[in-house]
Each structure stands twice: as C-alpha cells, then as structure tokens.
Amino acid sequence: MNEEILNQEWLDLAPAWIKETREGENSTRTGLLDKPMLEACGNVEGLRVVDCGCGEGCFCRLLADRGAAYVLGLDLCVPMIEAAREMGSGRDEYRVADVQDLSSLTDGTFDLAVSYLNQCDLPHFDANNREVFRILKPGGRFIVANLHPMRSAVGGWHRTEDGKKLHVMLDRYFEETERHWTMMGVEFTNFHRSLSTYVRSFLTVGFHIADIVEPTVTPEQLKAYPQRDDELRVPNFIVYALGKPP
Ligand SMILES: C[S@@+](CC[C@H](N)C(=O)[O-])C[C@H]1O[C@@H](n2cnc3c(N)ncnc32)[C@H](O)[C@@H]1O
C-alpha cells in the first residue's frame, strides 16, 4: 500500500487519538498493556531509551517519570509529535521520523527501545527490527507490544442474536496482507503477520527472545475496566522482550 495513504490515515486519526489518550478511559493501556510493558522494561533509571511510533508520547513520559536519563520519541505523524512536545518533561525529546529508517541515529547508542502498538502499522516491520538492533548498545533490549497475530487475522466475535459473545472466529491466518478497520470513526489500515513471521524476523536480525507475554487482566483490573472481560477469553495483544547479545 502507498505509504502516503498510510500517513494520511494517521493524520486523519491524530486529533481523536490524542484526545482519547489524554481524556479517555484508555482501558487498553491502563487496564491492560502498561503493566506488562513496564515490567518488561524493568528498571529504566539512567537509561537512554528510544520509543518507535510514540504517538502523543504517553509511554515516553512514563519512562521519563521512572528515571530514564533520556527518552527519544519518534513518530511519522507531525500532530502526534507536536502534541508530545507540549507535555515534555525535559528528559524526553520528540522527532518526526520513519521508524523503518533510523539512519539519523548512530549505531550502538541506546540501552532500551520500545515499540508500543506500532509494528502492526508498518509495511516493513523487519526494517524497524534491523534498525533498532543497529542503534542498540550490545546487551540492549527491545520491548515490542503488538496486536496478537490470532486477532489481527480476519475474525471477530460470533454472537447470539441478542449480541452475547459466543466465541472468536479466526480465518485467513496465513494470509499476510493489510487489513482494514474503522477506529474512532476513521478508515484505517494495518498489517497482519503470523506469529512465526514476527519471531523469525527478530531472530534473523540477531535478537534473542527473553520472554513472550500474552497479557490478560487481573481481578482488580477487571473491576476497574469491566469492558476488558474479553482478555480472560482470547489473547488480543502480545508483548515480546528481545535482547541484543552483549
Ligand atoms: C497505534 S499508535 C501507538 C502510539 C503510541 N505508541 C501509543 O501507544 O500511544 C501507532 C503510532 O505509530 C505511528 N506510525 C505509523 N507508521 C509509522 C512509521 N513508519 N514511522 C513512525 N511512526 C509511525 C503512528 O503515527 C501512530 O502514532
């Protein structure tokens, strides 16, 4: 797909995305993914961090608040970067950049890289893996949260006539193509790939896989975000913890 169209989709989505991230309930983050992402990042005190596809910078701010020495947020969408700069704390910096080409960044200069729901948006996610591997220091880590491949394939809930969820359908899993959705009222494209395609790309680039987490909800999270009850039944998201050899 033409990358200009992909960029335009994010430009169209940005106002609603920024508003929702700042004012909405954000159950995907606070109710589910922030916890395993922060756990996978571990102690970030004093680290140099890069966030690929940082959006309006919410996860960069969390890492800066936890003591990272420097957090560089990269995003291709200008309004996202402008919004991120508005809330910067001083240790976080934001630049407009395509995370599939990090040639402006020097080899071996970051301790930690994160990708929080960005690789599913990239036509060339393997280029992002190669570039992140290059800019990490030996022993550096890359934490990737993504749509779960079981859920980015064609599917959806099969429901009773009165709308009760019976089970999730899964189809065209091995068809690695773009998929079209509507998010916040905007037509939107992302890319489905199988689990083995992601894992093979990480390994081919040279990462080792330290952990794979399929986040679910704790009883406390479920109480606060009852709408996330799906997470007890199906894996909607996945977190990969990758390492560059020392
Ligand atoms: C699903 S949002 C996630 C944003 C942020 N990580 C968060 O969790 O709020 C994906 C982000 O990736 C950005 N993006 C898409 N393609 C990109 C690319 N090639 N390079 C850099 N950023 C990109 C979009 O502009 C968008 O801000």
PDBQT file of the ligand as one rigid body, heavy atoms in Angstrom, charges set to zero:
ROOT
HETATM    1  C1  LIG A 301      -1.309   2.642  17.459  1.00  0.00    +0.000 C 
HETATM    2  S1  LIG A 301      -0.416   4.149  17.540  1.00  0.00    +0.000 S 
HETATM    3  C2  LIG A 301       0.518   3.917  19.025  1.00  0.00    +0.000 C 
HETATM    4  C3  LIG A 301       1.091   5.188  19.551  1.00  0.00    +0.000 C 
HETATM    5  C4  LIG A 301       1.823   5.059  20.883  1.00  0.00    +0.000 C 
HETATM    6  N1  LIG A 301       2.905   4.111  20.817  1.00  0.00    +0.000 N 
HETATM    7  C5  LIG A 301       0.854   4.708  21.972  1.00  0.00    +0.000 C 
HETATM    8  O1  LIG A 301       0.908   3.596  22.481  1.00  0.00    +0.000 OA
HETATM    9  O2  LIG A 301       0.012   5.559  22.292  1.00  0.00    +0.000 OA
HETATM   10  C6  LIG A 301       0.800   3.904  16.268  1.00  0.00    +0.000 C 
HETATM   11  C7  LIG A 301       1.682   5.108  16.006  1.00  0.00    +0.000 C 
HETATM   12  O3  LIG A 301       2.649   4.730  15.025  1.00  0.00    +0.000 OA
HETATM   13  C8  LIG A 301       2.884   5.847  14.179  1.00  0.00    +0.000 C 
HETATM   14  N2  LIG A 301       3.472   5.361  12.928  1.00  0.00    +0.000 N 
HETATM   15  C9  LIG A 301       2.874   4.662  11.941  1.00  0.00    +0.000 A 
HETATM   16  N3  LIG A 301       3.765   4.375  10.978  1.00  0.00    +0.000 NA
HETATM   17  C10 LIG A 301       4.949   4.904  11.357  1.00  0.00    +0.000 A 
HETATM   18  C11 LIG A 301       6.250   4.935  10.805  1.00  0.00    +0.000 A 
HETATM   19  N4  LIG A 301       6.525   4.345   9.631  1.00  0.00    +0.000 N 
HETATM   20  N5  LIG A 301       7.238   5.562  11.486  1.00  0.00    +0.000 NA
HETATM   21  C12 LIG A 301       6.977   6.173  12.670  1.00  0.00    +0.000 A 
HETATM   22  N6  LIG A 301       5.767   6.169  13.248  1.00  0.00    +0.000 NA
HETATM   23  C13 LIG A 301       4.756   5.550  12.611  1.00  0.00    +0.000 A 
HETATM   24  C14 LIG A 301       1.520   6.494  14.030  1.00  0.00    +0.000 C 
HETATM   25  O4  LIG A 301       1.623   7.832  13.602  1.00  0.00    +0.000 OA
HETATM   26  C15 LIG A 301       0.959   6.331  15.449  1.00  0.00    +0.000 C 
HETATM   27  O5  LIG A 301       1.268   7.449  16.248  1.00  0.00    +0.000 OA
ENDROOT
TORSDOF 0
